[in-house]
C-alpha cells in the first residue's frame, strides 16, 4: 500500500477520476486550498478493494473533494438546500424557456433564479449498486456524505430487504447534525413528507417503501426496523428534529379506522393503532397542525408546525391553482419555513424539495414537469429575498435526471411545447414520413403512441397509467391537428413503459453564499454534504468536538449517529 498523500485541488480531481484508487504523486504545481494553510489538505491513504467503497472511504474522499475546493473558507450561519427532484439539465433549459415565453419573451434569454448564481458544478449521481439511480440513494448521499444502495434511506450500503444488516449502519445527516449543533431545522416538500427525499434527512431504513407500519414485513419489524412516519414523530420529540415540516402524506400518519379530513372516502394506512398526528400535537404544546394554505398563514408564530396538505402527494402546481389554491404553493411554504426558522440566533438548515418535477416526468407530461420547475425557481427567489449571501449558503441541485430530450433544429422563440419549425421556415419541420414532431420527447414512458388498455393508438392524454401497451403502429401520429402545448398533452415516448424512468447522466449544482465557491468542476454527489458541513462553522465544529476532524479542522472521520442521539426511540 502506498503512503498517504496530501490532496490538493489538482490531486482531488485526480482522485475523483479514479475514485478511491491509489493516490497519485503530488502535482508539480499544486494549488493550495483557500481555507487551509498552503500545501495542507486532507490526508487520504490509498484504499484497496474491497474496502475502497466503504462508508468511511466515501466519507473521507468526499471531505477531500470539498476541502480541496476551499469549502472550509465558508462562514455560513444558515443553509438552504433546494432539490429539484428529477430536474435534468434538459428540464432546466426547457423550463427557463417556458418561463420566458410566459412573460412574453422568446424564452432562451430568460434566467431562472439559480441561473444568476456565481458557482456551478456537475454532480455524478450513481448509487453503489445502480448506474441509473433512485431518489433514496441519491438524497442519502447528499444528506450523509456517503453513497449507498438504491432504495436506501440514510443507511450505509446493504440490501433493501435486510433490516438486521441495516441496524448498525444508520448514517448521520446534516439535518441531524444541525439539530445536535443547536441550529433549527425544517423540511419542505411537495411529496409525502415520508417520501424518499425528505425522509433521507431524518429517517434511517434500508427500504424507502416502508413509509407506514403496514408496509414493513413482520420479520423486519421483529428485527427493529421502524416505519418512516413513526421515525419522523420520534425525531421531533423532546424539542429535537425539524420544527417545521410541510408537505403531503396524511395517510401514513392516520390509522385504518380514521378517515381523511379532506377525503372522507379514504382512510389512513396504519395498522398499529397509532394516530401519529395526535402524538405530534401532544408533544408540541402550542404547535400548529395545519392542512390548508390559510391555516399555514395563521400559524406564523407557532413554535412548531406540522403541515400535511394532502392525503398523499400534494397537487401539481397547475392543478393546485385550478382547484382554488387550497394547498399552499412551494414558494409559500418556503417563505413560511424561512420565517419560522430565522428566529434561532444559532442559524438553521432547511431542505426544500420540488418533488413533483420527478412525478410529472414519470407520467410523461413535460408541461407539468416544467411548470413545477418554474415554481421551484419562484421558491428560490423567495429565499434570495429573505436571506443574505453574507450568511446563508443556498444550494440548488437535482438528485437525478430523467429521459426528457430537447431536439430538432427549432427556430429561436418557438413554443417549447410546440412542434419543431426551422429558422426561416413558415411551416413545421417534417420527419421522413412527412409528419411534424415536437421539440420535447421522452426516451421511454406512458406517452408511447401504441394502444393501451386505457387509450387508443396515437397521442396520449394525461393522466395515462397503462398496464399493457402494444407496439406503436406503423408510422407516428399526425400532430398537425394536435395542440401539443396544452397541459394534458403527453410527449411521445420511444419505449412503452407504464412509468417513464430516471436517467443516469450528471445533474447541475448551483450555489451562492458562504462556501459556494467550492461548488465547481465535477463532483461526486456525496461531496455536496461535505461542502455544506465544511462551509458552516457550527456544523463542522460540532463534529470536531467529537474528535472526528483532522489537524486542519476538516471533518474526515465517519460520524457515529448514536454519539449525538438523545431522542426517544419509540
Secondary structure, DSSP 8 states (H G I E B T S, - for coil): ----EEE-HHHHHHHHHTTTS------TT----SSSSTT--EEE----TTGGGSHHHHHHHHHHHHHHTTGGG---SEEEEEEETT--HHHHHHHHHHHHHHTTS-STT---GGGG-SEEEEEE--BTTBSS--HHHHHHHHHHSS---TT-BSB-S--TT-HHHHTT-B---HHHHHHHTT-EEEEEEEEETTSHHHHTTT--BS-TT--SGGGS-HHHHHTT---HHHHHHHHTGGG-S-SEEEEE-GGGTSBTT-B-SS-TT-B--BSS---HHHHHHHHSTT-EEE-SHHHHHHTTT-SSEEEE-SSSS---HHHHHHTTS-S--HHHHHHHHHHHHTT-TT-EEEEEEETHHHHHHHTT-HHHHHHHHHHHHHHHHHHHHHS-TTTEEEEEE-S-EE-EEE-S---TT--TTSB---TT-SS--B-TTS-B-BSEEEEEETT-SS-BSSS-SSSEESS---S-B----SS---GGG--TTSTTEE--EEEE-SS--EE-S-EEEEEESTTGGG--SEEETTHHHHHHHHT-HHHHHHHHTTT-B-TTS-B-S---GGGT--S---
